[in-house]
Amino acid sequence: MSSEDVSSACVNVEDEDIENFLENAVKIARNGGQLIKGAFTLEKKVETKSSAIDLVTETDEHVEKMIIGFLREKFPDHRFIGEESVAAGQKSELTNAPTWIIDPVDGTTNFVHSFPFVAVCIGLAINKELVAGVVYNAILDEVFTAIKGKGAYCNDSPINCSGQEDIKQALVMTEIGSSMNAEHLATKLKNIQDVLRAGVHGMRSLGSAALNMCHVARGDSDCYFEYGIHCWDMAAASVILEEAGGFCADPKGGPLDIMSRRIICGSSKKLVDTISQHLTHIDYERD
């Protein structure tokens, strides 16, 4: 059987295996987080990727190599999609094979400026379905975790979304992102205006897609949407948010597709559907 046949065949995995996968992901996320914490207040060597504000540091690259090296040694048959690996030219391919989707430093600009919302994100997809995730903010020492069907946790304590359904009672989160494409930027700013005009309590931006989602999962806010992000920004956190009782979707309607580079998620389907009606949609090339 070819590798292509193997990757397209459905994979059977026991719950105990997924628990073991997550346990190892949490362990290496903590280790990566300690590297981030150690470098947090130091001077960083900063480079750019797609734009002058799309930043990367040596820490991003070091943490990703450490995570992939650890997980590959533990699970040699698994596959990987990592932000920095893709930036270096590796193909972003999601198959049925167990696939780790990794953002070593979600919130690199925050990291560069020592703004304490920075996260190691490790999600796991099997048969193209997200089944587990860990998001670790080492600076605040908060570990968000979830396994599909088993609830969501922060530092081992259960978390739940607010359940808010009323747009006029909602606190909403979004990001502008790193692309300075003039048309896309204008649409993103229009979306912020239109959601504010719909009467929400306010809008917030932490500078980390995953942490925005985890704060919705914990009930600190009620909805998050963004266009132009990548699968590694949302894979781990989407499991956490849905296991906390929230709802993730494509802003244009239908289920969330993590390769589509857009997301809306919130404390309830009703709120997500309502806010989606106020958004002008942007299409990006798929991951």
C-alpha contacts under 8 A as a table, 3 or more apart, distances in Angstrom:
res1	aa1	res2	aa2	distance
1	M	5	D	6.06
1	M	6	V	6.78
2	S	5	D	5.14
2	S	6	V	6.37
3	S	6	V	4.99
3	S	7	S	6.16
4	E	7	S	5.21
4	E	8	S	6.27
5	D	8	S	5.24
5	D	9	A	6.21
6	V	9	A	5.33
6	V	97	A	7.46
7	S	10	C	7.91
7	S	95	T	5.55
7	S	96	N	5.28
7	S	97	A	4.97
8	S	95	T	6.22
8	S	96	N	5.40
8	S	97	A	7.33
9	A	96	N	6.39
9	A	97	A	7.80
10	C	96	N	5.93
10	C	97	A	7.65
10	C	127	N	5.80
11	V	96	N	6.70
11	V	97	A	6.59
11	V	98	P	7.77
11	V	126	I	7.01
11	V	127	N	6.27
13	V	17	D	6.39
13	V	18	I	7.25
14	E	17	D	5.22
14	E	18	I	6.68
15	D	18	I	5.15
15	D	19	E	6.29
16	E	19	E	5.07
16	E	20	N	6.26
17	D	20	N	5.00
17	D	21	F	6.11
18	I	21	F	4.83
18	I	22	L	6.12
18	I	131	V	7.77
18	I	132	A	7.38
18	I	147	I	7.58
19	E	22	L	5.17
19	E	23	E	6.09
19	E	147	I	7.52
20	N	23	E	5.04
20	N	24	N	6.30
21	F	24	N	5.36
21	F	25	A	6.21
22	L	25	A	4.83
22	L	26	V	6.05
22	L	132	A	6.57
22	L	133	G	7.07
22	L	134	V	7.47
22	L	147	I	7.73
23	E	26	V	5.26
23	E	27	K	6.32
24	N	27	K	5.01
24	N	28	I	6.33
24	N	71	L	7.58
25	A	28	I	5.34
25	A	29	A	5.92
25	A	71	L	7.57
25	A	122	I	6.73
25	A	134	V	6.99
26	V	29	A	4.98
26	V	30	R	6.10
26	V	134	V	6.27
27	K	30	R	5.31
27	K	31	N	6.44
28	I	31	N	4.88
28	I	32	G	6.06
28	I	66	M	7.94
28	I	67	I	6.00
28	I	70	F	7.19
29	A	32	G	5.04
29	A	33	G	5.95
29	A	67	I	7.30
29	A	120	V	5.92
29	A	121	C	7.40
29	A	122	I	7.39
29	A	134	V	7.57
29	A	135	V	7.79
29	A	136	Y	6.48
30	R	33	G	4.88
30	R	34	Q	6.28
30	R	136	Y	6.96
30	R	138	A	7.25
31	N	34	Q	5.23
31	N	35	L	6.74
32	G	35	L	5.21
32	G	36	I	6.48
32	G	63	V	5.34
32	G	66	M	7.34
32	G	67	I	7.22
32	G	104	P	7.57
32	G	120	V	6.99
33	G	36	I	4.98
33	G	37	K	6.06
33	G	119	A	7.48
33	G	120	V	6.40
33	G	136	Y	6.91
33	G	137	N	7.06
33	G	138	A	4.86
33	G	139	I	7.89
34	Q	37	K	4.92
34	Q	38	G	5.99
34	Q	138	A	6.55
35	L	38	G	5.12
35	L	39	A	6.33
35	L	59	T	7.38
35	L	63	V	7.27
36	I	39	A	5.26
36	I	40	F	5.78
36	I	59	T	6.71
36	I	105	V	7.93
36	I	138	A	7.25
37	K	40	F	4.97
37	K	41	T	7.95
37	K	138	A	6.15
37	K	139	I	5.89
38	G	41	T	7.53
38	G	42	L	7.93
39	A	42	L	5.23
39	A	43	E	7.81
39	A	44	K	7.67
39	A	59	T	7.66
40	F	111	F	6.34
40	F	112	V	7.69
40	F	114	S	5.87
41	T	114	S	6.07
44	K	57	T	6.81
44	K	58	E	7.80
44	K	112	V	6.62
45	K	57	T	5.83
45	K	58	E	6.61
46	V	55	L	6.60
46	V	56	V	5.87
46	V	57	T	4.86
46	V	58	E	7.51
46	V	112	V	7.66
47	E	55	L	5.78
47	E	56	V	5.34
47	E	57	T	6.25
48	T	51	S	6.34
48	T	52	A	5.79
48	T	53	I	6.81
48	T	54	D	5.48
48	T	55	L	4.55
48	T	56	V	5.91
49	K	52	A	7.37
49	K	54	D	5.44
49	K	55	L	6.17
49	K	56	V	7.01
49	K	87	A	7.72
50	S	54	D	5.82
50	S	179	S	7.59
51	S	54	D	5.07
51	S	55	L	7.96
51	S	178	S	6.88
51	S	179	S	6.58
51	S	180	M	7.45
52	A	55	L	7.30
53	I	109	T	7.88
53	I	178	S	5.68
53	I	179	S	7.88
54	D	109	T	7.91
54	D	178	S	5.23
54	D	179	S	7.59
55	L	108	T	6.37
55	L	109	T	6.34
56	V	60	D	6.35
56	V	61	E	7.96
56	V	108	T	6.48
57	T	60	D	5.36
57	T	61	E	6.88
57	T	108	T	7.60
58	E	61	E	5.28
58	E	62	H	6.05
59	T	62	H	4.99
59	T	63	V	5.90
59	T	105	V	7.89
60	D	63	V	5.46
60	D	64	E	6.27
60	D	84	E	7.31
60	D	104	P	5.60
60	D	105	V	5.50
60	D	108	T	7.71
61	E	64	E	5.31
61	E	65	K	6.24
61	E	84	E	6.23
61	E	104	P	7.58
62	H	65	K	5.29
62	H	66	M	6.22
63	V	66	M	5.08
63	V	67	I	6.17
63	V	104	P	5.62
63	V	105	V	7.75
64	E	67	I	5.11
64	E	68	I	6.11
64	E	82	G	7.03
64	E	84	E	7.12
64	E	102	I	7.37
64	E	103	D	7.38
64	E	104	P	5.07
65	K	68	I	5.31
65	K	69	G	5.86
66	M	69	G	5.17
66	M	70	F	6.11
67	I	70	F	5.29
67	I	71	L	6.18
67	I	104	P	7.91
68	I	71	L	5.24
68	I	72	R	5.76
68	I	80	F	7.32
69	G	72	R	5.24
69	G	73	E	6.21
70	F	73	E	5.35
70	F	74	K	6.41
71	L	74	K	5.01
71	L	75	F	5.79
71	L	76	P	7.69
72	R	75	F	5.07
72	R	76	P	4.83
72	R	77	D	7.69
72	R	78	H	6.88
73	E	76	P	5.71
75	F	78	H	5.67
77	D	98	P	7.91
78	H	97	A	6.60
78	H	98	P	5.16
78	H	99	T	5.77
78	H	100	W	7.42
79	R	97	A	6.82
79	R	98	P	6.17
79	R	99	T	4.50
79	R	100	W	6.21
80	F	99	T	5.26
80	F	100	W	4.78
80	F	101	I	6.02
80	F	102	I	7.60
81	I	85	S	7.24
81	I	86	V	7.15
81	I	92	S	5.85
81	I	93	E	7.15
81	I	94	L	7.91
81	I	99	T	7.13
81	I	100	W	6.16
81	I	101	I	4.77
81	I	102	I	6.17
81	I	232	W	7.58
82	G	85	S	5.11
82	G	86	V	6.08
82	G	100	W	7.98
82	G	101	I	5.90
82	G	102	I	4.65
82	G	103	D	6.12
82	G	104	P	7.80
82	G	232	W	6.96
83	E	86	V	5.33
83	E	87	A	6.23
83	E	102	I	6.45
83	E	103	D	5.54
83	E	104	P	7.47
83	E	232	W	6.52
84	E	87	A	4.84
84	E	88	A	6.16
84	E	103	D	7.95
85	S	88	A	5.06
85	S	89	G	6.60
85	S	90	Q	5.55
86	V	89	G	5.10
86	V	90	Q	4.47
86	V	91	K	6.00
86	V	92	S	6.28
87	A	90	Q	7.13
92	S	287	D	6.18
93	E	287	D	7.98
94	L	97	A	7.98
94	L	99	T	7.04
94	L	128	K	6.43
95	T	98	P	7.86
95	T	99	T	7.51
95	T	127	N	6.69
95	T	128	K	5.93
96	N	99	T	7.91
96	N	125	A	7.95
96	N	126	I	5.70
96	N	127	N	3.63
96	N	128	K	5.20
97	A	125	A	7.95
97	A	126	I	5.88
97	A	127	N	6.14
97	A	128	K	7.74
98	P	124	L	6.89
98	P	125	A	5.73
98	P	126	I	4.49
98	P	127	N	7.03
99	T	124	L	5.68
99	T	125	A	5.21
99	T	126	I	6.42
100	W	122	I	6.63
100	W	123	G	5.68
100	W	124	L	4.64
100	W	125	A	6.53
101	I	122	I	5.78
101	I	123	G	5.01
101	I	124	L	6.12
101	I	125	A	7.61
101	I	231	C	7.34
101	I	232	W	5.43
101	I	235	A	6.68
101	I	236	A	7.66
102	I	120	V	7.89
102	I	121	C	5.68
102	I	122	I	4.69
102	I	123	G	6.44
102	I	232	W	5.34
103	D	106	D	5.80
103	D	120	V	6.15
103	D	121	C	5.01
103	D	122	I	6.59
103	D	232	W	5.23
103	D	233	D	6.40
104	P	119	A	7.41
104	P	120	V	4.90
104	P	121	C	6.18
104	P	122	I	7.91
105	V	108	T	5.72
105	V	111	F	7.96
105	V	118	V	6.32
105	V	119	A	5.54
105	V	120	V	5.26
105	V	121	C	7.41
106	D	118	V	5.65
106	D	119	A	5.03
106	D	120	V	6.25
106	D	121	C	6.95
106	D	208	S	5.64
106	D	209	A	7.29
106	D	210	A	7.03
106	D	233	D	6.85
107	G	110	N	5.14
107	G	111	F	6.28
107	G	117	F	6.67
107	G	118	V	4.90
107	G	119	A	6.76
107	G	207	G	5.63
107	G	208	S	4.64
107	G	209	A	7.78
108	T	111	F	4.83
108	T	112	V	6.16
108	T	118	V	7.01
109	T	112	V	5.02
109	T	113	H	6.32
109	T	207	G	7.61
110	N	113	H	5.17
110	N	114	S	5.79
110	N	115	F	4.68
110	N	116	P	6.80
110	N	117	F	6.41
110	N	118	V	6.44
110	N	207	G	6.58
111	F	114	S	4.88
111	F	115	F	6.07
111	F	116	P	7.24
111	F	117	F	7.68
111	F	118	V	6.18
112	V	115	F	7.79
115	F	118	V	7.69
116	P	139	I	5.83
116	P	140	L	7.08
117	F	137	N	6.71
117	F	139	I	7.37
117	F	140	L	7.95
117	F	206	L	6.51
117	F	207	G	7.07
117	F	208	S	6.70
117	F	211	L	7.18
118	V	137	N	5.63
118	V	138	A	7.44
118	V	139	I	7.24
118	V	208	S	6.70
118	V	211	L	7.80
119	A	135	V	6.07
119	A	136	Y	5.08
119	A	137	N	4.44
119	A	138	A	6.88
119	A	208	S	7.57
119	A	210	A	7.43
119	A	211	L	7.10
120	V	134	V	7.86
120	V	135	V	5.62
120	V	136	Y	5.12
120	V	137	N	6.69
121	C	133	G	7.51
121	C	134	V	5.88
121	C	135	V	4.57
121	C	136	Y	6.62
121	C	210	A	7.34
121	C	232	W	7.39
121	C	233	D	7.51
121	C	236	A	6.06
121	C	237	A	7.71
122	I	133	G	5.72
122	I	134	V	5.39
122	I	135	V	6.60
122	I	232	W	7.83
122	I	235	A	7.63
122	I	236	A	5.56
123	G	130	L	7.13
123	G	131	V	7.84
123	G	132	A	5.84
123	G	133	G	4.24
123	G	134	V	6.44
123	G	232	W	7.65
123	G	235	A	5.25
123	G	236	A	3.87
123	G	237	A	7.67
124	L	130	L	5.73
124	L	131	V	5.88
124	L	132	A	5.26
124	L	133	G	6.19
124	L	235	A	7.61
124	L	236	A	7.11
125	A	128	K	5.41
125	A	129	E	4.98
125	A	130	L	4.11
125	A	131	V	5.67
125	A	132	A	7.33
126	I	129	E	5.29
126	I	130	L	6.44
126	I	131	V	6.77
130	L	148	K	7.65
130	L	235	A	6.98
130	L	236	A	7.81
130	L	239	V	6.53
131	V	147	I	5.75
131	V	148	K	4.92
131	V	239	V	6.77
132	A	145	T	7.60
132	A	146	A	5.54
132	A	147	I	4.33
132	A	148	K	6.01
132	A	236	A	6.69
132	A	239	V	6.14
132	A	240	I	7.83
133	G	145	T	5.67
133	G	146	A	5.52
133	G	147	I	6.72
133	G	235	A	7.31
133	G	236	A	3.99
133	G	237	A	6.44
133	G	239	V	6.05
133	G	240	I	6.54
134	V	143	V	6.94
134	V	144	F	5.60
134	V	145	T	4.49
134	V	146	A	6.78
134	V	236	A	5.78
134	V	237	A	7.24
134	V	240	I	7.80
135	V	143	V	5.94
135	V	144	F	5.08
135	V	145	T	6.54
135	V	210	A	7.06
135	V	211	L	7.57
135	V	214	C	7.96
135	V	236	A	6.60
135	V	237	A	6.63
136	Y	141	D	7.23
136	Y	142	E	5.78
136	Y	143	V	4.46
136	Y	144	F	6.17
137	N	140	L	5.70
137	N	141	D	5.60
137	N	142	E	5.17
137	N	143	V	6.44
138	A	141	D	4.47
138	A	142	E	6.50
138	A	143	V	7.92
142	E	154	C	6.40
142	E	155	N	6.05
143	V	153	Y	7.90
143	V	154	C	5.38
143	V	155	N	5.15
143	V	156	D	7.96
144	F	152	A	7.33
144	F	153	Y	5.58
144	F	154	C	4.39
144	F	155	N	6.55
144	F	214	C	7.11
144	F	240	I	7.15
145	T	152	A	5.81
145	T	153	Y	5.29
145	T	154	C	6.45
145	T	156	D	7.98
145	T	240	I	6.11
146	A	150	K	6.89
146	A	151	G	5.96
146	A	152	A	4.53
146	A	153	Y	6.37
146	A	239	V	6.24
146	A	240	I	4.96
146	A	243	E	6.57
147	I	150	K	5.41
147	I	151	G	6.66
147	I	152	A	7.29
147	I	239	V	7.10
147	I	240	I	7.66
147	I	243	E	7.56
148	K	151	G	7.10
148	K	239	V	6.56
148	K	243	E	6.51
149	G	243	E	6.73
150	K	243	E	7.01
151	G	158	P	7.16
151	G	240	I	7.74
151	G	243	E	4.66
151	G	244	A	6.04
152	A	158	P	5.80
152	A	159	I	5.74
152	A	160	N	7.36
152	A	240	I	5.38
152	A	241	L	7.39
152	A	243	E	5.12
152	A	244	A	5.12
153	Y	156	D	5.22
153	Y	157	S	5.10
153	Y	158	P	4.35
153	Y	159	I	5.23
153	Y	240	I	7.75
153	Y	244	A	7.96
154	C	157	S	5.30
154	C	158	P	6.47
154	C	159	I	6.48
159	I	217	A	6.79
159	I	218	R	5.12
159	I	219	G	7.80
159	I	244	A	5.89
160	N	217	A	5.77
160	N	218	R	5.22
160	N	219	G	6.14
160	N	244	A	4.36
160	N	245	G	6.07
160	N	246	G	7.94
161	C	216	V	6.09
161	C	217	A	4.70
161	C	218	R	5.36
161	C	219	G	4.30
161	C	220	D	7.99
161	C	222	D	7.39
161	C	241	L	7.57
161	C	244	A	5.63
161	C	245	G	5.80
161	C	246	G	5.88
161	C	266	G	7.90
161	C	267	S	5.17
162	S	216	V	7.72
162	S	217	A	7.89
162	S	218	R	7.48
162	S	219	G	4.40
162	S	220	D	7.55
162	S	221	S	7.54
162	S	222	D	6.54
162	S	267	S	5.70
163	G	219	G	7.96
163	G	222	D	7.82
163	G	245	G	7.78
163	G	246	G	7.60
163	G	267	S	4.78
163	G	268	S	5.65
164	Q	169	Q	7.42
164	Q	170	A	6.87
164	Q	222	D	6.46
164	Q	267	S	5.70
164	Q	268	S	6.37
164	Q	271	L	7.09
165	E	170	A	7.91
165	E	267	S	7.26
165	E	268	S	5.89
165	E	269	K	7.80
165	E	270	K	5.63
165	E	271	L	4.74
166	D	169	Q	5.41
166	D	170	A	6.49
166	D	271	L	6.30
167	I	170	A	5.08
167	I	198	A	7.47
167	I	199	G	6.89
167	I	200	V	5.59
167	I	271	L	6.16
167	I	274	T	7.10
167	I	275	I	7.17
168	K	198	A	7.35
168	K	199	G	5.00
168	K	200	V	4.57
168	K	201	H	6.33
169	Q	200	V	6.05
169	Q	201	H	5.83
170	A	200	V	5.25
170	A	201	H	5.53
170	A	202	G	7.38
170	A	221	S	7.27
170	A	222	D	5.64
170	A	223	C	7.38
171	L	200	V	6.30
171	L	201	H	5.37
171	L	202	G	5.22
171	L	203	M	5.88
171	L	204	R	7.53
171	L	221	S	5.15
171	L	222	D	5.39
171	L	223	C	6.79
172	V	200	V	7.24
172	V	201	H	7.85
172	V	202	G	6.32
172	V	203	M	4.75
172	V	204	R	6.31
172	V	221	S	6.34
172	V	222	D	5.84
172	V	223	C	4.80
172	V	224	Y	5.74
173	M	203	M	5.36
173	M	204	R	4.71
173	M	205	S	5.55
173	M	212	N	6.61
173	M	221	S	7.41
173	M	222	D	7.91
173	M	223	C	6.04
173	M	224	Y	4.48
173	M	225	F	6.66
174	T	203	M	7.32
174	T	204	R	6.63
174	T	205	S	5.60
174	T	212	N	7.78
174	T	224	Y	5.51
174	T	225	F	5.26
174	T	226	E	5.65
175	E	205	S	5.82
175	E	206	L	7.94
175	E	207	G	6.69
175	E	209	A	7.57
175	E	225	F	7.76
175	E	226	E	6.04
176	I	185	L	7.25
176	I	188	K	6.49
176	I	189	L	7.76
176	I	226	E	7.67
177	G	227	Y	7.98
177	G	228	G	6.94
177	G	229	I	7.38
179	S	184	H	7.96
179	S	185	L	7.63
179	S	228	G	7.86
180	M	184	H	7.52
180	M	185	L	6.24
181	N	184	H	5.41
181	N	185	L	5.97
182	A	185	L	5.11
182	A	186	A	6.14
183	E	186	A	5.21
183	E	187	T	6.33
184	H	187	T	5.12
184	H	188	K	6.18
184	H	282	I	7.02
185	L	188	K	5.12
185	L	189	L	6.23
186	A	189	L	5.22
186	A	190	K	6.11
187	T	190	K	4.94
187	T	191	N	6.13
187	T	280	T	6.66
187	T	281	H	7.93
187	T	282	I	7.70
188	K	191	N	5.06
188	K	192	I	6.46
188	K	227	Y	7.92
189	L	192	I	5.14
189	L	193	Q	6.36
190	K	193	Q	5.03
190	K	194	D	6.04
190	K	280	T	7.84
191	N	194	D	5.06
191	N	195	V	6.06
191	N	278	H	7.10
191	N	279	L	5.37
191	N	280	T	6.34
192	I	195	V	5.31
192	I	196	L	6.14
192	I	203	M	8.00
193	Q	196	L	5.15
193	Q	197	R	6.09
194	D	197	R	5.02
194	D	198	A	6.24
194	D	278	H	6.07
194	D	279	L	7.27
195	V	198	A	5.03
195	V	199	G	7.09
195	V	200	V	6.80
195	V	275	I	6.95
195	V	278	H	6.07
195	V	279	L	7.50
196	L	199	G	5.54
196	L	200	V	5.62
196	L	201	H	7.90
196	L	202	G	6.82
196	L	203	M	7.52
197	R	200	V	7.48
198	A	278	H	7.64
200	V	203	M	7.70
205	S	208	S	7.88
205	S	212	N	7.30
206	L	209	A	7.75
206	L	211	L	7.20
206	L	212	N	6.24
207	G	212	N	7.87
208	S	211	L	5.32
208	S	212	N	6.08
209	A	212	N	5.12
209	A	213	M	6.33
209	A	229	I	7.95
209	A	233	D	5.86
209	A	234	M	6.71
210	A	213	M	5.15
210	A	214	C	6.18
210	A	233	D	5.84
210	A	234	M	5.78
210	A	236	A	7.54
210	A	237	A	5.32
211	L	214	C	4.82
211	L	215	H	6.04
211	L	237	A	7.64
212	N	215	H	5.31
212	N	216	V	6.49
212	N	224	Y	6.77
213	M	216	V	5.08
213	M	217	A	6.19
213	M	224	Y	6.53
213	M	234	M	7.98
213	M	237	A	6.01
213	M	238	S	7.19
213	M	241	L	6.49
213	M	265	C	7.58
214	C	217	A	4.75
214	C	218	R	6.19
214	C	237	A	6.15
214	C	240	I	6.91
214	C	241	L	6.33
215	H	218	R	5.00
215	H	219	G	6.23
215	H	220	D	5.24
215	H	221	S	6.12
216	V	219	G	5.06
216	V	220	D	5.72
216	V	221	S	4.77
216	V	222	D	5.30
216	V	223	C	6.21
216	V	224	Y	7.31
216	V	241	L	7.05
216	V	266	G	6.52
216	V	267	S	6.81
217	A	220	D	7.67
217	A	240	I	6.77
217	A	241	L	4.55
217	A	242	E	7.63
217	A	244	A	5.44
217	A	245	G	7.57
217	A	246	G	6.65
217	A	266	G	7.99
217	A	267	S	7.40
218	R	221	S	7.85
218	R	244	A	7.29
219	G	222	D	6.52
219	G	267	S	7.60
222	D	266	G	5.46
222	D	267	S	5.26
223	C	264	I	7.38
223	C	265	C	5.69
223	C	266	G	3.96
223	C	267	S	6.33
223	C	271	L	7.60
223	C	272	V	7.03
224	Y	263	I	7.99
224	Y	264	I	5.73
224	Y	265	C	5.44
224	Y	266	G	6.18
225	F	251	P	7.71
225	F	262	R	7.66
225	F	263	I	5.51
225	F	264	I	4.15
225	F	265	C	6.39
226	E	229	I	6.84
226	E	262	R	5.77
226	E	263	I	5.67
226	E	264	I	6.67
227	Y	261	R	6.22
227	Y	262	R	4.43
227	Y	263	I	6.70
227	Y	281	H	7.97
227	Y	282	I	6.56
228	G	261	R	5.12
228	G	262	R	5.95
228	G	284	Y	6.52
229	I	233	D	6.40
229	I	234	M	7.98
229	I	261	R	4.94
229	I	262	R	6.18
230	H	233	D	5.38
230	H	234	M	7.06
230	H	258	I	7.24
230	H	259	M	6.84
230	H	260	S	7.77
230	H	261	R	5.04
230	H	262	R	7.72
230	H	287	D	6.69
231	C	234	M	5.60
231	C	235	A	5.72
231	C	258	I	4.91
231	C	259	M	5.44
231	C	260	S	7.89
231	C	261	R	6.72
231	C	287	D	7.05
232	W	235	A	5.53
232	W	236	A	7.55
233	D	236	A	7.75
233	D	237	A	7.89
234	M	237	A	5.35
234	M	238	S	5.69
234	M	258	I	6.99
235	A	238	S	5.52
235	A	239	V	6.99
235	A	258	I	6.68
236	A	239	V	5.72
236	A	240	I	6.76
237	A	240	I	4.95
237	A	241	L	6.06
238	S	241	L	5.11
238	S	242	E	6.15
238	S	248	C	6.84
239	V	242	E	5.38
239	V	243	E	6.05
240	I	243	E	5.21
240	I	244	A	6.17
241	L	244	A	5.05
241	L	245	G	6.72
241	L	246	G	5.39
241	L	247	F	7.21
241	L	248	C	7.77
242	E	245	G	5.19
242	E	246	G	4.54
242	E	247	F	5.57
242	E	248	C	6.83
243	E	246	G	6.98
245	G	267	S	7.02
245	G	268	S	7.80
246	G	265	C	7.11
246	G	266	G	5.54
246	G	267	S	4.57
246	G	268	S	5.63
246	G	269	K	7.66
247	F	265	C	5.41
247	F	266	G	5.46
247	F	267	S	6.37
247	F	268	S	5.74
247	F	269	K	5.65
247	F	272	V	7.46
248	C	255	P	7.18
248	C	256	L	5.92
248	C	263	I	7.16
248	C	264	I	5.96
248	C	265	C	4.15
248	C	266	G	6.68
249	A	253	G	6.71
249	A	254	G	6.11
249	A	255	P	4.69
249	A	256	L	4.09
249	A	257	D	7.67
249	A	263	I	6.10
249	A	264	I	5.50
249	A	265	C	6.08
249	A	272	V	7.91
250	D	253	G	5.17
250	D	254	G	5.64
250	D	255	P	5.63
250	D	256	L	4.65
250	D	257	D	6.63
250	D	262	R	6.56
250	D	263	I	5.21
250	D	264	I	6.06
251	P	254	G	7.93
251	P	262	R	6.98
251	P	263	I	5.81
251	P	264	I	5.35
251	P	276	S	5.64
251	P	279	L	7.79
251	P	281	H	7.26
252	K	276	S	7.21
252	K	281	H	6.81
256	L	263	I	6.69
257	D	260	S	5.50
257	D	261	R	7.96
257	D	262	R	7.97
258	I	261	R	6.42
258	I	262	R	7.42
258	I	263	I	7.78
259	M	286	R	5.60
259	M	287	D	5.00
260	S	284	Y	7.16
260	S	285	E	7.44
260	S	286	R	4.99
260	S	287	D	6.65
261	R	284	Y	6.47
261	R	285	E	7.75
261	R	286	R	6.35
261	R	287	D	6.96
264	I	272	V	6.71
264	I	276	S	7.59
265	C	272	V	6.15
266	G	269	K	7.11
266	G	271	L	6.73
266	G	272	V	5.69
267	S	271	L	7.05
267	S	272	V	7.77
268	S	271	L	5.39
268	S	272	V	6.37
269	K	272	V	5.07
269	K	273	D	6.01
270	K	273	D	5.20
270	K	274	T	6.14
271	L	274	T	5.07
271	L	275	I	6.16
272	V	275	I	5.35
272	V	276	S	6.04
273	D	276	S	5.14
273	D	277	Q	6.61
274	T	277	Q	5.48
274	T	278	H	7.33
275	I	278	H	5.39
275	I	279	L	6.94
276	S	279	L	5.32
